[in-house]
Amino acid sequence: MLFTFGLCGVGQLVDVAVIPQAVREANGKDGASEKAAPSKTPEVTRTQVIESKEELDELDLEQASIEETMKKLRD
């Protein structure tokens, strides 16, 4: 490219024409399709929600104790 100056812009025009096809080929090889597959959301049970809420409560308590400790250390 240094010696041909990018084929005086011709190379860029070729790229503009070729890149869309190259992208389609690459996406086809990866198994990607143009239409997105519908996503399946996992069902969440009531017990999972309760367990996650309990975990959050524990984390809130732990964070509060850490903040108290940091406050004491600063004083």
PyRosetta script that sets phi, psi and omega in degrees:
from pyrosetta import init, pose_from_sequence

init()
pose = pose_from_sequence("MLFTFGLCGVGQLVDVAVIPQAVREANGKDGASEKAAPSKTPEVTRTQVIESKEELDELDLEQASIEETMKKLRD")
pose.set_psi(1, -32.3)
pose.set_omega(1, -178.9)
pose.set_phi(2, -63.9)
pose.set_psi(2, -39.8)
pose.set_omega(2, -175.9)
pose.set_phi(3, -85.9)
pose.set_psi(3, -26.4)
pose.set_omega(3, -177.4)
pose.set_phi(4, -103.0)
pose.set_psi(4, -2.1)
pose.set_omega(4, -178.6)
pose.set_phi(5, 55.2)
pose.set_psi(5, 43.2)
pose.set_omega(5, 178.5)
pose.set_phi(6, 66.8)
pose.set_psi(6, 31.7)
pose.set_omega(6, -178.3)
pose.set_phi(7, 57.3)
pose.set_psi(7, 34.5)
pose.set_omega(7, 178.1)
pose.set_phi(8, 56.2)
pose.set_psi(8, 37.1)
pose.set_omega(8, 178.1)
pose.set_phi(9, 89.7)
pose.set_psi(9, -12.8)
pose.set_omega(9, -179.5)
pose.set_phi(10, -67.1)
pose.set_psi(10, -38.1)
pose.set_omega(10, 179.2)
pose.set_phi(11, -61.2)
pose.set_psi(11, -37.6)
pose.set_omega(11, 178.3)
pose.set_phi(12, -66.9)
pose.set_psi(12, -39.4)
pose.set_omega(12, 178.1)
pose.set_phi(13, -64.7)
pose.set_psi(13, -38.3)
pose.set_omega(13, 177.5)
pose.set_phi(14, -64.5)
pose.set_psi(14, -42.5)
pose.set_omega(14, 178.7)
pose.set_phi(15, -60.7)
pose.set_psi(15, -42.8)
pose.set_omega(15, 179.7)
pose.set_phi(16, -59.8)
pose.set_psi(16, -36.2)
pose.set_omega(16, -179.3)
pose.set_phi(17, -79.3)
pose.set_psi(17, -31.0)
pose.set_omega(17, -172.2)
pose.set_phi(18, -93.1)
pose.set_psi(18, -29.6)
pose.set_omega(18, -173.3)
pose.set_phi(19, -60.0)
pose.set_psi(19, -44.1)
pose.set_omega(19, 180.0)
pose.set_phi(20, -58.0)
pose.set_psi(20, -41.3)
pose.set_omega(20, 178.2)
pose.set_phi(21, -66.3)
pose.set_psi(21, -40.5)
pose.set_omega(21, 179.3)
pose.set_phi(22, -63.2)
pose.set_psi(22, -38.1)
pose.set_omega(22, 178.2)
pose.set_phi(23, -65.9)
pose.set_psi(23, -43.9)
pose.set_omega(23, 178.0)
pose.set_phi(24, -60.6)
pose.set_psi(24, -42.2)
pose.set_omega(24, 178.9)
pose.set_phi(25, -64.5)
pose.set_psi(25, -43.4)
pose.set_omega(25, -179.1)
pose.set_phi(26, -65.2)
pose.set_psi(26, -41.1)
pose.set_omega(26, 178.4)
pose.set_phi(27, -66.6)
pose.set_psi(27, -35.3)
pose.set_omega(27, 178.5)
pose.set_phi(28, -67.6)
pose.set_psi(28, -36.6)
pose.set_omega(28, 179.9)
pose.set_phi(29, -70.5)
pose.set_psi(29, -30.2)
pose.set_omega(29, -179.2)
pose.set_phi(30, -80.7)
pose.set_psi(30, -5.8)
pose.set_omega(30, -179.6)
pose.set_phi(31, 87.5)
pose.set_psi(31, 3.9)
pose.set_omega(31, 178.7)
pose.set_phi(32, -78.0)
pose.set_psi(32, 141.8)
pose.set_omega(32, 177.4)
pose.set_phi(33, -113.9)
pose.set_psi(33, 164.3)
pose.set_omega(33, -178.9)
pose.set_phi(34, -69.4)
pose.set_psi(34, -32.7)
pose.set_omega(34, 177.8)
pose.set_phi(35, -92.2)
pose.set_psi(35, 133.1)
pose.set_omega(35, 179.2)
pose.set_phi(36, -74.3)
pose.set_psi(36, 138.3)
pose.set_omega(36, 178.2)
pose.set_phi(37, -73.1)
pose.set_psi(37, 142.3)
pose.set_omega(37, 179.1)
pose.set_phi(38, -64.9)
pose.set_psi(38, 135.3)
pose.set_omega(38, -177.9)
pose.set_phi(39, -85.8)
pose.set_psi(39, 138.6)
pose.set_omega(39, 177.3)
pose.set_phi(40, -100.8)
pose.set_psi(40, 119.7)
pose.set_omega(40, 178.4)
pose.set_phi(41, -89.7)
pose.set_psi(41, 134.1)
pose.set_omega(41, -180.0)
pose.set_phi(42, -69.0)
pose.set_psi(42, 145.3)
pose.set_omega(42, 177.9)
pose.set_phi(43, -75.8)
pose.set_psi(43, 134.7)
pose.set_omega(43, 179.9)
pose.set_phi(44, -106.0)
pose.set_psi(44, 126.3)
pose.set_omega(44, -179.6)
pose.set_phi(45, -87.3)
pose.set_psi(45, 164.2)
pose.set_omega(45, -179.6)
pose.set_phi(46, -62.3)
pose.set_psi(46, -38.7)
pose.set_omega(46, -179.2)
pose.set_phi(47, -66.3)
pose.set_psi(47, -34.8)
pose.set_omega(47, 177.7)
pose.set_phi(48, -65.6)
pose.set_psi(48, -38.0)
pose.set_omega(48, 178.8)
pose.set_phi(49, -66.4)
pose.set_psi(49, -43.7)
pose.set_omega(49, -179.9)
pose.set_phi(50, -63.9)
pose.set_psi(50, -43.1)
pose.set_omega(50, 179.6)
pose.set_phi(51, -62.9)
pose.set_psi(51, -41.0)
pose.set_omega(51, -179.6)
pose.set_phi(52, -68.3)
pose.set_psi(52, -34.8)
pose.set_omega(52, 177.3)
pose.set_phi(53, -65.8)
pose.set_psi(53, -40.8)
pose.set_omega(53, 178.2)
pose.set_phi(54, -64.0)
pose.set_psi(54, -39.7)
pose.set_omega(54, 178.1)
pose.set_phi(55, -63.1)
pose.set_psi(55, -40.8)
pose.set_omega(55, 178.5)
pose.set_phi(56, -65.0)
pose.set_psi(56, -39.7)
pose.set_omega(56, 177.7)
pose.set_phi(57, -61.4)
pose.set_psi(57, -43.0)
pose.set_omega(57, 178.4)
pose.set_phi(58, -62.9)
pose.set_psi(58, -40.5)
pose.set_omega(58, 178.7)
pose.set_phi(59, -66.4)
pose.set_psi(59, -37.9)
pose.set_omega(59, 177.0)
pose.set_phi(60, -62.3)
pose.set_psi(60, -43.1)
pose.set_omega(60, 178.5)
pose.set_phi(61, -63.8)
pose.set_psi(61, -42.3)
pose.set_omega(61, 179.6)
pose.set_phi(62, -64.6)
pose.set_psi(62, -41.1)
pose.set_omega(62, 179.1)
pose.set_phi(63, -64.4)
pose.set_psi(63, -40.6)
pose.set_omega(63, 179.0)
pose.set_phi(64, -62.9)
pose.set_psi(64, -41.0)
pose.set_omega(64, 179.8)
pose.set_phi(65, -68.0)
pose.set_psi(65, -35.8)
pose.set_omega(65, 177.0)
pose.set_phi(66, -65.5)
pose.set_psi(66, -41.8)
pose.set_omega(66, 178.7)
pose.set_phi(67, -63.5)
pose.set_psi(67, -39.7)
pose.set_omega(67, 177.0)
pose.set_phi(68, -62.4)
pose.set_psi(68, -44.0)
pose.set_omega(68, 179.8)
pose.set_phi(69, -62.8)
pose.set_psi(69, -43.1)
pose.set_omega(69, 179.2)
pose.set_phi(70, -63.6)
pose.set_psi(70, -39.9)
pose.set_omega(70, 179.4)
pose.set_phi(71, -63.2)
pose.set_psi(71, -41.9)
pose.set_omega(71, 178.6)
pose.set_phi(72, -64.8)
pose.set_psi(72, -39.0)
pose.set_omega(72, -179.6)
pose.set_phi(73, -67.9)
pose.set_psi(73, -33.2)
pose.set_omega(73, 179.4)
pose.set_phi(74, -70.7)
pose.set_psi(74, -33.8)
pose.set_omega(74, -178.4)
pose.set_phi(75, -77.7)
pose.dump_pdb("model.pdb")
